[in-house]
């Protein structure tokens, strides 16, 4: 993990330019890493703590705006560590996966494996 960051349970995680885990954000140069299972804080230096990131499977996240059933199967991108949205709704288009199901218009299930596969 990067120095001084907290990653919350159930959140999206990215890697910064140095390869350290940070909360996901719509920031240029970040690489999507997956979803976190546990809350973790690194109060030390870069690399003093680690976080276990789930790199496959379905994760439920809030959607940046209301989507419809017609959006299922589309790629989604990081808004922040708890929100994803369609391309064009974010600035830097940090790929987070594919929308595979909607619970509601603003909550959906994302397959994160396609996004993680891009950064092996």
N, C-alpha and C positions, 0 to 999 in steps of 0.2 A: 504494500500500500504506500501511497505517497505520504509524505510528512504532513501531519496536522489535519488529516481528513477523517470524517466519519461517514461510513457507508451503512445505510439502514437495511434491516431485514426486508426482503422482498423487493428491493430496489434494483434498478438497472445499473450496471457497472461498465466503465470504459477504462482503457489504458491510455495514460498520457504519453507524450513524446519519448519519455525515458522508460516506458514500459511498466509504470506503477499504476496500481488500481486507484481509481477515483470515482466519485459519483458521476453517473452519465450526465452529459450536457450537450446542447447543440453548439458545439465548439469545433472549429476547424482543427484537423490533425488528430482528433481522438479516434481510437479504434474500439469498437464495441467488443466487450468480453463476455457478457451474459448477465444472469440474474443472481443476486446474492441471497443467501438463506439466513444469515445471522447478522445482527448489528455488531459493528466493529469500529473502534476508533484507534488511529495511530497517533499517539501523543509524542512519538519520537521522530527519528529521522526517516528519510525514504528507506523502505525495505525493513524497518524494525518490526512491523506487524504484517500479517497477511490476512486475506479474506478468501474463503472458499466460494468460488463462482460456479453456478450451474450453467453449463455450456450447451445443454440440449434440453429438449422437452418444451412443454407449453407453459407460459407464464401469463397471468392475468394482470392487465394494466389499464389505467385510465387512458382514454383517447382524447386528443387535443380539441376535437370538435365532434359533433354528432355525425356518425357514419351510418350507413344502411347495409342491408344484406348484400347489395351489389358491390360493396367494398371488400367483402371477404375474398381472400386470395391475393390481395394487393400488398405490396411492400409497405412497411411502416418505418419511421425514423424517430430518433430520440428528440424529445422536446426538453425533458429533464430526467432525473433519476426515477420518476414515477409516471411519466406521461410519454406516449408516442403519438404520432400523427402521420398522415399521408405526405408523400413528396410534395414540395411546394409550400407546405405549411411550416416548414422549418428553414433555417438559413443555410446550415452547413450539411444537411442531409446525412447524418451519421446513421447508417443502416442498422436497424434493430431486429428485423425479422419480417415474418409474414403474418398478416391477420388471418386466423383460421376459424374464428367463431366470435359472434357478438353475444354478450349477456344482455346488454342494453345498448342504446345508441352511443353511450359514452364509456362503456366498459367492454373490453374485448380480450380474447385469448390470442397470444402471439407465440408463434414457433420461432424461437431464437436461434436454432441451429443454422439456418442459412446465413445469418449475419456473422456468427462465430466462424463458420467455415471460410469466410473471406479473409480472415486474419490469422490463419495457421502459419 
